[in-house]
Amino acid sequence: MTRVLLASRNPKKLAEMRRIFTPLSSIEVIGLDDVPPYDEVPESGHTFADNARIKARAGFEHTGLPTVADDSGLAVDEMNGMPGVLSALWAGTHGDDEANLQLLLRQLADIPDERLTAAFVAAVVYVDGEREIVVHGRMPGHLVREPRGTNGFGYDPIFVPDGHDVTSAELPSDVKDAISHRGQALRALAAELAALAD
């Protein structure tokens, strides 16, 4: 069985990747907590793909395992695609979901509801020493002004995907996986890896 490292300590991302990769029975997904620790490189890229590539290359270099990394975030149309690659740092402290979300809502306070269109965007990169695969996913929708739901993280509680009337944080995991930006990218990667294995 091939072990693939997901260069993340986020248990929700790890669970999501395991759900999507389950059909590939020859792949076992492990996370950073399952390998000897190494100094993680700063995400200094200008695009989601740049940041995912930095993490995937570092994971492969330090462990020798095929490595998958993602970078994703929220692109708000009225803000020219921001917070974008700065989504996790928007309020100044990495990963402070509540502060990021509240700052964004304050910044959009004077924007009419009909102009609160946005999309979650993801880039996923796979590195194994022989090849580098880059795939993308995008989930369009719009923002709401009050957070709703608990089944998610980041900006999920204020994002309503197109075709739905509930936020990403109110969707069951299987529904969210089927439409999410990261789910799309991971399925595309899974298909490419399956094709390589044949």
Backbone as CSV, one residue per row, in Angstrom:
resi,resn,N_x,N_y,N_z,CA_x,CA_y,CA_z,C_x,C_y,C_z
1,MET,0.844,-1.189,0.000,0.000,0.000,0.000,0.886,1.248,0.000
2,THR,0.590,2.189,-0.870,1.352,3.425,-0.969,0.893,4.401,0.107
3,ARG,1.866,4.923,0.863,1.538,5.952,1.846,1.734,7.312,1.202
4,VAL,0.741,8.186,1.371,0.815,9.548,0.851,0.663,10.493,2.028
5,LEU,1.587,11.438,2.138,1.544,12.415,3.215,0.709,13.612,2.806
6,LEU,-0.253,13.977,3.636,-0.940,15.252,3.484,-0.201,16.233,4.391
7,ALA,0.410,17.244,3.803,1.231,18.181,4.572,0.342,19.156,5.333
8,SER,-0.352,18.609,6.327,-1.260,19.418,7.149,-1.437,18.747,8.498
9,ARG,-1.709,19.572,9.508,-2.083,19.045,10.821,-3.571,19.257,11.077
10,ASN,-4.276,19.751,10.082,-5.698,20.033,10.235,-6.476,18.717,10.149
11,PRO,-7.079,18.272,11.269,-7.762,16.978,11.255,-8.956,16.943,10.304
12,LYS,-9.586,18.093,10.065,-10.738,18.122,9.150,-10.284,17.935,7.706
13,LYS,-9.151,18.527,7.357,-8.617,18.323,6.003,-8.186,16.871,5.815
14,LEU,-7.559,16.309,6.841,-7.112,14.919,6.766,-8.305,13.976,6.607
15,ALA,-9.347,14.202,7.383,-10.549,13.361,7.277,-11.190,13.500,5.900
16,GLU,-11.218,14.728,5.379,-11.798,14.970,4.060,-11.015,14.225,2.978
17,MET,-9.679,14.307,3.033,-8.864,13.633,2.022,-9.025,12.120,2.131
18,ARG,-9.091,11.605,3.351,-9.282,10.159,3.507,-10.622,9.722,2.942
19,ARG,-11.682,10.507,3.156,-13.005,10.155,2.597,-12.955,10.099,1.072
20,ILE,-12.285,11.077,0.480,-12.265,11.170,-0.985,-11.343,10.122,-1.602
21,PHE,-10.251,9.790,-0.897,-9.286,8.833,-1.438,-9.618,7.386,-1.094
22,THR,-10.664,7.160,-0.290,-11.032,5.798,0.109,-11.181,4.851,-1.088
23,PRO,-11.799,5.283,-2.200,-11.920,4.374,-3.346,-10.568,3.902,-3.895
24,LEU,-9.499,4.666,-3.644,-8.170,4.234,-4.084,-7.573,3.379,-2.979
25,SER,-7.922,2.122,-2.959,-7.551,1.256,-1.832,-6.043,1.084,-1.688
26,SER,-5.272,1.435,-2.718,-3.831,1.254,-2.632,-3.133,2.462,-1.996
27,ILE,-3.924,3.463,-1.562,-3.322,4.664,-0.986,-3.759,4.830,0.465
28,GLU,-2.776,4.985,1.359,-3.047,5.297,2.760,-2.619,6.738,3.006
29,VAL,-3.553,7.570,3.443,-3.262,8.986,3.686,-2.847,9.176,5.143
30,ILE,-1.681,9.794,5.344,-1.232,10.123,6.692,-0.996,11.631,6.777
31,GLY,-0.929,12.158,7.997,-0.721,13.588,8.195,0.624,13.893,8.817
32,LEU,0.896,15.159,9.043,2.185,15.579,9.599,2.423,15.026,11.001
33,ASP,1.346,14.768,11.734,1.519,14.204,13.072,1.968,12.739,13.033
34,ASP,1.933,12.109,11.840,2.313,10.705,11.688,3.751,10.517,11.216
35,VAL,4.482,11.617,11.015,5.868,11.535,10.542,6.764,12.322,11.498
36,PRO,8.087,12.048,11.476,8.993,12.835,12.333,8.855,14.324,12.015
37,PRO,8.852,15.162,13.047,8.654,16.602,12.819,9.795,17.221,12.016
38,TYR,9.460,18.215,11.244,10.467,18.994,10.528,10.006,20.447,10.522
39,ASP,10.947,21.354,10.273,10.610,22.777,10.245,9.791,23.060,8.986
40,GLU,8.576,23.542,9.203,7.712,23.834,8.062,8.081,25.192,7.464
41,VAL,8.063,25.245,6.137,8.462,26.466,5.449,7.305,27.465,5.428
42,PRO,7.602,28.767,5.505,6.530,29.768,5.448,5.824,29.730,4.092
43,GLU,4.527,29.982,4.120,3.739,30.057,2.882,3.905,31.460,2.309
44,SER,4.953,31.624,1.505,5.319,32.953,1.015,4.932,33.179,-0.442
45,GLY,4.152,32.268,-1.014,3.787,32.395,-2.421,2.745,33.471,-2.669
46,HIS,2.610,33.840,-3.943,1.630,34.863,-4.332,0.311,34.259,-4.784
47,THR,0.301,32.929,-4.991,-0.934,32.261,-5.423,-1.167,31.039,-4.543
48,PHE,-2.398,30.507,-4.618,-2.699,29.280,-3.888,-1.777,28.147,-4.338
49,ALA,-1.543,28.042,-5.647,-0.685,26.977,-6.168,0.748,27.129,-5.670
50,ASP,1.250,28.372,-5.601,2.607,28.609,-5.085,2.735,28.062,-3.664
51,ASN,1.766,28.396,-2.805,1.833,27.979,-1.404,1.703,26.468,-1.256
52,ALA,0.802,25.869,-2.031,0.643,24.413,-1.971,1.924,23.722,-2.438
53,ARG,2.557,24.267,-3.467,3.801,23.695,-4.001,4.917,23.764,-2.955
54,ILE,5.025,24.888,-2.255,6.042,25.042,-1.205,5.881,23.943,-0.158
55,LYS,4.643,23.724,0.293,4.392,22.728,1.353,4.601,21.306,0.858
56,ALA,4.163,21.019,-0.378,4.305,19.661,-0.911,5.773,19.309,-1.131
57,ARG,6.540,20.237,-1.671,7.967,19.975,-1.905,8.701,19.765,-0.580
58,ALA,8.364,20.577,0.426,9.019,20.436,1.733,8.680,19.087,2.358
59,GLY,7.423,18.673,2.265,7.020,17.389,2.823,7.762,16.239,2.179
60,PHE,7.875,16.276,0.856,8.595,15.205,0.153,10.080,15.229,0.506
61,GLU,10.662,16.424,0.539,12.093,16.558,0.823,12.440,16.009,2.215
62,HIS,11.588,16.245,3.194,11.900,15.851,4.570,11.512,14.417,4.905
63,THR,10.547,13.846,4.166,10.080,12.502,4.524,10.350,11.453,3.460
64,GLY,10.568,11.892,2.215,10.727,10.941,1.119,9.422,10.322,0.672
65,LEU,8.312,10.730,1.292,6.996,10.188,0.930,6.337,11.053,-0.134
66,PRO,5.582,10.442,-1.057,4.754,11.260,-1.938,3.902,12.181,-1.067
67,THR,3.868,13.455,-1.413,3.222,14.441,-0.551,2.189,15.260,-1.306
68,VAL,1.063,15.471,-0.646,-0.012,16.324,-1.150,-0.137,17.511,-0.213
69,ALA,-0.278,18.693,-0.769,-0.533,19.885,0.043,-1.554,20.743,-0.677
70,ASP,-2.315,21.469,0.115,-3.289,22.365,-0.502,-3.120,23.760,0.084
71,ASP,-3.581,24.722,-0.669,-3.790,26.059,-0.120,-5.123,26.515,-0.675
72,SER,-5.891,27.118,0.178,-7.223,27.520,-0.246,-7.648,28.746,0.526
73,GLY,-8.673,29.388,0.015,-9.167,30.574,0.699,-10.401,31.119,0.016
74,LEU,-10.835,32.244,0.519,-12.054,32.887,0.042,-11.691,34.075,-0.837
75,ALA,-12.285,34.127,-2.018,-12.083,35.250,-2.934,-13.404,36.009,-3.063
76,VAL,-13.427,37.234,-2.553,-14.644,38.058,-2.573,-14.584,39.002,-3.769
77,ASP,-15.609,38.952,-4.615,-15.598,39.743,-5.844,-15.452,41.241,-5.569
78,GLU,-16.180,41.773,-4.585,-16.138,43.208,-4.282,-14.778,43.647,-3.734
79,MET,-13.950,42.680,-3.339,-12.636,43.000,-2.785,-11.526,42.541,-3.727
80,ASN,-11.856,42.465,-5.011,-10.860,42.077,-6.026,-10.169,40.762,-5.711
81,GLY,-10.951,39.794,-5.183,-10.402,38.465,-4.925,-9.761,38.294,-3.561
82,MET,-9.753,39.338,-2.759,-9.218,39.208,-1.402,-10.324,38.641,-0.505
83,PRO,-10.005,38.051,0.643,-8.673,37.892,1.220,-7.749,36.912,0.497
84,GLY,-8.275,36.046,-0.370,-7.413,35.213,-1.206,-6.384,34.421,-0.417
85,VAL,-5.116,34.502,-0.854,-4.067,33.729,-0.188,-3.837,34.193,1.249
86,LEU,-4.393,35.327,1.613,-4.256,35.837,2.984,-5.453,35.456,3.861
87,SER,-6.306,34.573,3.378,-7.543,34.246,4.093,-7.315,33.852,5.548
88,ALA,-6.328,33.004,5.800,-6.090,32.519,7.168,-5.424,33.565,8.050
89,LEU,-4.887,34.631,7.431,-4.167,35.676,8.161,-4.888,37.014,8.138
90,TRP,-6.107,37.039,7.653,-6.768,38.302,7.327,-6.801,39.275,8.505
91,ALA,-7.025,38.794,9.706,-7.097,39.678,10.880,-5.742,39.828,11.568
92,GLY,-4.692,39.219,11.018,-3.351,39.418,11.550,-2.752,38.237,12.285
93,THR,-3.575,37.300,12.756,-3.070,36.126,13.458,-3.485,34.890,12.688
94,HIS,-2.521,34.053,12.318,-2.828,32.889,11.487,-3.832,31.966,12.170
95,GLY,-4.891,31.628,11.418,-5.838,30.628,11.891,-6.868,31.110,12.899
96,ASP,-6.951,32.419,13.163,-7.986,32.926,14.077,-9.271,33.101,13.272
97,ASP,-9.994,31.990,13.085,-11.163,31.972,12.205,-12.181,33.050,12.566
98,GLU,-12.481,33.173,13.838,-13.520,34.122,14.255,-13.108,35.562,13.968
99,ALA,-11.863,35.911,14.271,-11.382,37.277,14.007,-11.363,37.563,12.508
100,ASN,-10.923,36.597,11.705,-10.898,36.777,10.251,-12.299,37.027,9.710
101,LEU,-13.238,36.210,10.150,-14.618,36.287,9.679,-15.250,37.626,10.078
102,GLN,-15.059,38.032,11.325,-15.658,39.282,11.806,-15.057,40.497,11.105
103,LEU,-13.744,40.478,10.857,-13.117,41.582,10.133,-13.683,41.687,8.724
104,LEU,-13.812,40.558,8.054,-14.360,40.568,6.699,-15.789,41.117,6.691
105,LEU,-16.605,40.700,7.630,-17.989,41.208,7.705,-18.006,42.720,7.928
106,ARG,-17.114,43.209,8.761,-17.057,44.677,8.981,-16.648,45.392,7.697
107,GLN,-15.697,44.821,6.979,-15.228,45.458,5.744,-16.308,45.484,4.661
108,LEU,-17.241,44.545,4.734,-18.298,44.452,3.725,-19.618,45.070,4.194
109,ALA,-19.608,45.722,5.331,-20.849,46.208,5.948,-21.654,47.134,5.036
110,ASP,-20.991,47.944,4.220,-21.702,48.909,3.380,-21.980,48.404,1.968
111,ILE,-21.612,47.164,1.694,-21.834,46.585,0.363,-23.238,45.977,0.322
112,PRO,-24.039,46.309,-0.709,-25.389,45.723,-0.802,-25.332,44.195,-0.899
113,ASP,-26.356,43.549,-0.349,-26.397,42.086,-0.315,-26.177,41.455,-1.689
114,GLU,-26.785,42.045,-2.723,-26.704,41.434,-4.057,-25.292,41.462,-4.635
115,ARG,-24.391,42.215,-4.025,-23.006,42.280,-4.512,-22.040,41.487,-3.621
116,LEU,-22.575,40.663,-2.731,-21.716,39.872,-1.834,-21.363,38.512,-2.440
117,THR,-21.038,38.507,-3.720,-20.651,37.262,-4.382,-19.191,36.934,-4.068
118,ALA,-18.913,35.636,-3.997,-17.572,35.187,-3.621,-17.396,33.753,-4.097
119,ALA,-16.204,33.239,-3.904,-15.936,31.824,-4.213,-14.843,31.328,-3.299
120,PHE,-14.982,30.071,-2.889,-13.863,29.389,-2.249,-13.006,28.801,-3.368
121,VAL,-11.697,28.974,-3.266,-10.761,28.530,-4.297,-9.691,27.665,-3.634
122,ALA,-9.298,26.591,-4.315,-8.256,25.710,-3.772,-7.286,25.300,-4.875
123,ALA,-6.034,25.146,-4.475,-5.036,24.501,-5.324,-4.455,23.355,-4.512
124,VAL,-4.322,22.195,-5.141,-3.736,21.022,-4.503,-2.552,20.583,-5.359
125,VAL,-1.427,20.340,-4.692,-0.205,19.942,-5.399,0.273,18.601,-4.855
126,TYR,0.659,17.711,-5.767,1.210,16.390,-5.431,2.649,16.337,-5.930
127,VAL,3.571,15.907,-5.063,4.984,15.797,-5.418,5.478,14.416,-4.988
128,ASP,6.158,13.696,-5.901,6.699,12.385,-5.520,8.148,12.176,-5.976
129,GLY,8.806,13.243,-6.411,10.195,13.122,-6.859,10.327,12.907,-8.346
130,GLU,9.301,12.307,-8.964,9.287,12.117,-10.417,8.364,13.089,-11.104
131,ARG,7.302,13.436,-10.413,6.308,14.315,-11.039,5.740,15.291,-10.019
132,GLU,5.182,16.340,-10.574,4.478,17.336,-9.770,3.142,17.576,-10.468
133,ILE,2.061,17.349,-9.747,0.720,17.512,-10.314,0.033,18.657,-9.586
134,VAL,-0.536,19.588,-10.344,-1.261,20.725,-9.760,-2.700,20.675,-10.259
135,VAL,-3.652,20.688,-9.324,-5.070,20.696,-9.681,-5.765,21.813,-8.900
136,HIS,-6.898,22.249,-9.445,-7.608,23.382,-8.840,-9.085,23.042,-8.637
137,GLY,-9.714,23.752,-7.720,-11.153,23.633,-7.501,-11.724,24.992,-7.137
138,ARG,-13.004,25.183,-7.469,-13.647,26.476,-7.189,-15.110,26.237,-6.841
139,MET,-15.566,26.823,-5.738,-16.966,26.715,-5.329,-17.540,28.136,-5.224
140,PRO,-18.350,28.545,-6.215,-18.933,29.890,-6.181,-20.134,29.963,-5.241
141,GLY,-20.429,31.175,-4.811,-21.580,31.379,-3.938,-21.694,32.835,-3.536
142,HIS,-22.299,33.077,-2.380,-22.405,34.440,-1.859,-22.296,34.431,-0.338
143,LEU,-22.034,35.603,0.209,-21.843,35.735,1.652,-23.130,36.199,2.326
144,VAL,-23.283,35.792,3.578,-24.372,36.295,4.420,-23.747,37.055,5.581
145,ARG,-24.552,37.869,6.258,-24.000,38.790,7.252,-23.922,38.224,8.666
146,GLU,-24.590,37.093,8.893,-24.566,36.470,10.217,-24.075,35.032,10.085
147,PRO,-23.074,34.627,10.869,-22.590,33.242,10.809,-23.679,32.244,11.169
148,ARG,-23.712,31.121,10.418,-24.689,30.061,10.673,-24.017,28.709,10.499
149,GLY,-24.241,27.795,11.446,-23.763,26.427,11.321,-22.447,26.178,12.049
150,THR,-22.199,24.897,12.312,-20.992,24.513,13.066,-20.183,23.428,12.355
151,ASN,-20.625,22.978,11.179,-19.944,21.884,10.481,-18.972,22.447,9.452
152,GLY,-17.941,23.089,9.948,-16.980,23.676,9.028,-15.984,24.517,9.793
153,PHE,-15.174,25.261,9.059,-14.179,26.128,9.690,-13.922,27.299,8.769
154,GLY,-13.114,28.240,9.216,-12.809,29.399,8.390,-14.054,30.235,8.126
155,TYR,-14.279,30.520,6.860,-15.399,31.379,6.460,-16.667,30.586,6.136
156,ASP,-16.645,29.275,6.358,-17.812,28.437,6.058,-19.123,28.980,6.628
157,PRO,-19.136,29.515,7.865,-20.413,29.946,8.445,-21.061,31.153,7.767
158,ILE,-20.324,31.867,6.892,-20.945,33.015,6.213,-21.007,32.825,4.698
159,PHE,-20.695,31.614,4.218,-20.667,31.361,2.768,-21.769,30.396,2.370
160,VAL,-22.621,30.835,1.442,-23.698,29.993,0.917,-23.323,29.583,-0.511
161,PRO,-23.073,28.294,-0.753,-22.710,27.854,-2.105,-23.871,28.036,-3.077
162,ASP,-23.559,28.320,-4.331,-24.592,28.407,-5.368,-25.427,27.132,-5.369
163,GLY,-26.742,27.292,-5.516,-27.637,26.145,-5.565,-28.110,25.688,-4.201
164,HIS,-27.668,26.360,-3.144,-28.066,25.995,-1.783,-28.614,27.215,-1.061
165,ASP,-29.353,26.976,0.004,-29.860,28.098,0.797,-29.346,28.049,2.227
166,VAL,-28.344,27.214,2.462,-27.693,27.131,3.769,-26.203,27.381,3.575
167,THR,-25.533,27.727,4.673,-24.090,27.980,4.577,-23.320,26.664,4.481
168,SER,-22.060,26.777,4.079,-21.188,25.597,4.032,-21.114,24.923,5.396
169,ALA,-21.191,25.717,6.463,-21.097,25.172,7.820,-22.387,24.478,8.251
170,GLU,-23.457,24.616,7.457,-24.719,23.935,7.753,-24.904,22.679,6.894
171,LEU,-24.033,22.476,5.925,-24.148,21.318,5.041,-23.583,20.065,5.711
172,PRO,-24.199,18.895,5.476,-23.578,17.643,5.933,-22.254,17.437,5.196
173,SER,-21.321,16.729,5.831,-19.976,16.551,5.261,-19.998,15.950,3.863
174,ASP,-20.881,14.960,3.626,-20.877,14.316,2.305,-21.334,15.275,1.210
175,VAL,-22.301,16.144,1.539,-22.770,17.131,0.554,-21.671,18.160,0.295
176,LYS,-21.046,18.615,1.376,-19.976,19.606,1.228,-18.819,19.034,0.417
177,ASP,-18.409,17.785,0.710,-17.320,17.152,-0.052,-17.627,17.117,-1.542
178,ALA,-18.904,16.877,-1.868,-19.298,16.714,-3.270,-19.181,18.008,-4.057
179,ILE,-19.291,19.164,-3.389,-19.294,20.440,-4.120,-18.123,21.349,-3.772
180,SER,-17.385,21.032,-2.708,-16.378,21.982,-2.225,-15.206,22.138,-3.182
181,HIS,-14.569,23.279,-3.072,-13.375,23.589,-3.863,-12.279,22.554,-3.631
182,ARG,-12.037,22.208,-2.358,-10.991,21.223,-2.053,-11.421,19.832,-2.487
183,GLY,-12.704,19.511,-2.319,-13.219,18.220,-2.774,-13.035,18.049,-4.274
184,GLN,-13.344,19.111,-5.038,-13.159,19.057,-6.494,-11.696,18.786,-6.847
185,ALA,-10.800,19.541,-6.191,-9.379,19.398,-6.504,-8.857,18.015,-6.095
186,LEU,-9.278,17.529,-4.924,-8.807,16.216,-4.470,-9.332,15.091,-5.364
187,ARG,-10.575,15.205,-5.828,-11.105,14.186,-6.752,-10.342,14.198,-8.074
188,ALA,-9.999,15.407,-8.544,-9.213,15.499,-9.787,-7.845,14.857,-9.593
189,LEU,-7.234,15.097,-8.440,-5.934,14.489,-8.155,-6.064,12.974,-8.028
190,ALA,-7.088,12.516,-7.322,-7.301,11.071,-7.166,-7.429,10.400,-8.524
191,ALA,-8.148,11.033,-9.459,-8.325,10.468,-10.795,-6.989,10.400,-11.526
192,GLU,-6.157,11.442,-11.379,-4.848,11.431,-12.049,-3.938,10.338,-11.465
193,LEU,-3.983,10.188,-10.140,-3.138,9.164,-9.510,-3.617,7.756,-9.887
194,ALA,-4.940,7.591,-9.986,-5.474,6.287,-10.397,-5.048,5.948,-11.820
195,ALA,-5.055,6.968,-12.690,-4.646,6.760,-14.084,-3.161,6.386,-14.141
196,LEU,-2.345,7.015,-13.306,-0.905,6.694,-13.292,-0.659,5.275,-12.811
197,ALA,-1.505,4.809,-11.873,-1.324,3.464,-11.308,-1.715,2.371,-12.274
198,ASP,-2.586,2.678,-13.253,-3.067,1.663,-14.213,-1.983,1.298,-15.223
